[in-house]
């Protein structure tokens, strides 16, 4: 039997587990756990399927622990795989067998209980604390008044080292996520003869999606899809692919859904990770197919779904899919939001640009557009706003910024004035806005190449669909969220000083006066393709977005920007006052500002 590594609390000397973040006896906060020791591994093929424990299912090569027990069989003990008797103990006496639930030549399943009453943390639900342990090792919560009880478990037993290999590896990786329902523990013991492998799970688990009546309400299915796609993204970040999924792999608790019994999952070895995208794509397609079935009762027939939902699923099922797991999360969120009863959203907009006090040419440009598309759902309001700051001097910087906003405006007019149900501005606004920026970048790059100049432009742009905002930025023009109590910077400057601040080489105060504070490393038009940062925010009544060039943010503090907005009667009055303040601070650069405020 393997034992957990432990050490002593530096305050009270109590023994603590290696992974504990708080001492269970005195509550002392401990140093975060370090990196785990690399596993001693061997490769094999998993033979466990998702829906039938006896079915063969060949999966991607899985790295599985090569563990053996130090326990030796008693002389003359039977080597047969016989069930353990009632009252048998597991895991060094931690669990006691109460009843044999099922048994065959490959698998025994027991109902077991804790040998010693234990407590569960009411905050983080970590389990296993005895009466002497007053504080939770995971979150530090006080357990003094938590009643101890004997919890019941299902313990599966096999002599096949491959039986629980997937679960063992996933538990070793500490893949905690609200959308994952993994077993509690895996261990190896040798009660009689060869080592036996054990998997511990709760006695009671949430109902599986396979037990639901089909079809389910679409809004509910989309909520489950968000939970499952978020967990899928978490798995993919850790190089885990599900490979095969079904309704028996989804546990349902109210609006939340969790992946469970993922025995065909596989950890992709480093050598295969450059090709991991195709495995991840299959996972997204599998999830999309399951959601369609839950909503319609059919795996492929989507005619009864709303058109924008059908478009979203079409993109997820494309070959290759047009979404990764993270993008599928966002698409599901937006479609679910779009299906909610619409609210009357009013956008109050202010904007102003000014040449400043020093320069003779204004290289800043701005855009403020609002739409009520012909074919959009009732009460849908769409707004598109942008600020661009040109660079390159006369006949270059001003041309670049103007061409940037003109391209965004033209592209928006073409797709938003007469909105087709197939347009993805409603189902995937992130991708739609990114495409706008890419088109502007291509136009400026072509003009730069033809003119033989070094023109370019920064760009910050926001798309609002009712109160849902997607923000994109390239360069050091900024977006802020203005609330009744604070100003929150949304974007990150693609500038030298921002990078120096992020790496701790200079402070934010030093950056404000750094001689290279105007050096940016990413701009529109510099290369044939540009990387775009995307952000999402949901605005509530009274909140606002502020977009500006560095002619404002570089000369007027964030605190003054916020106070000026709060004291203004309208967004336009706030914009006018902010431009005046930038000029009073020296007006050493062009100034551009747009404020969009939401009201219901």
Buried (B, 14 or more C-beta within 10 A) or exposed (E): BEEEEEEEBEEEEBEBBEBBBBBBBEBBEBEEEEEEEEBEBEEBBBBBBBBEBEEEBEBBBBBBBEBEBEEEBEEEEEEEBEBBEEEBBBBEEBBBBBEBBEBEEEBBBBBBBBBEEBBBBEEBEBBBBEEEBBBBBBEBBEBEEBEBEBBBBBBBBBBBBBBBBBBBBBBBBEBEBEBBBBBBBBBBBBBBBEBBBBBBBBBEBBEBBEEBEEBBEBEBBBBBBBBBBBBBBBBBEEBBBBBBBBBBBBBBEEEBBBBBBBBBBBBBBEEEEEEBEEBBBBBBBBBBBBBBBBBBEEEEEBEEBBBBBBBBBBBBBEEEBBBBBBBBBBBBBBBBBBBEEBEEBEBEBBBBBBBBBEEEEBBBBBBBBBBEBEEBBEEBBBBBBBBBBBBBEEEBBBBBBBBBBBBBBBBBEEBBEEBEBEBBBBBBBBBBBBBBBBBBBBBBBEBBEEBEBBBBBBBBBBBBBBBBBBBBBBBBBBBBBBBEEEBEEBBBBBBBBBBBBEEEEBEEEEBEEBEEBBEBEBBBBBEEEBEBBBBBBEBEEEBBBBBBBBBBBBBBEBEBBBEBBEEBEEBBBBBBBBBBBBBEBEBBBBBBBBBBBBBE
